[in-house]
Amino acid sequence: MGEYTAKEMGVHPATCEAHWSTGSVPCCDRHARELVGLGRFMGLHVPLTQLTEPAQCTNCVNEAKVK
């Protein structure tokens, strides 16, 4: 990931990555809790790691596109 300015980050800053079998997903705190809950419902363990570089929450960005 590259360096992002505050303006480029917009209103969707990610704080951690959720690790699925298909890959890592940058996410905010709210979506991290939801993804862990979804994984628990499916019988999966979804580990989270703190981000070291700025990124945007993939789920927030997708929700904004729908609106």
N, C-alpha and C positions, 0 to 999 in steps of 0.2 A: 504494500500500500504506500502511496505517496503522501507527501505533506499536504494538509488541507488548511485553508484559512478559515476563520470563524464564519465568514460569509458563505464559503463553499459548503461548510458543514450544514448550513440551514438549520432547521428545527428538528433534525433527526439524528442527534449524536448517539453513537453506540458506545456502550461501556464495557461489553464483554463479547466473547464468541461462544456460541453453543455448538458443540461438536456432535454431528450426526454421522451415520455411516456413509452418507453421500457427500460429506464435506462440512466445513465450518461456516457458520452463519453469524455475521456481526449483528448484535441486537442491543436494544436499550434494556433497562431494568425490567420494565413491564413485560416486554416480549420474552425476555429470558425466563421469567417466572412462568409465562404461558407455555413456552416450549418445554421446560422441565416438567410441568404438569401434564402436557400432552404425552411426553415420553413415558412418564410414570403410568399413565392410563394404558399405554400400549405395552407396558412391561419392560420398558427400556430405561437404561441409565443415560442421561444426557449431561455430560460434564461441561462445565463452564470455565473459561479462562479469562482473566482480565486482559483487555487490549493494551498494547504498548504504544500503538500509533492511532491517530484519529481515524474514524470511519463512520459511515452512516448506517443506521439500523435498516437492514434490508426490508423488514416487515413494515416499518413506518413509511418507507419510500413507496412500497407497493400499495399501501392503504391510501397514500396521498394521490397516487395515480388514478385510483378508482373514483375519488371525489371530484 
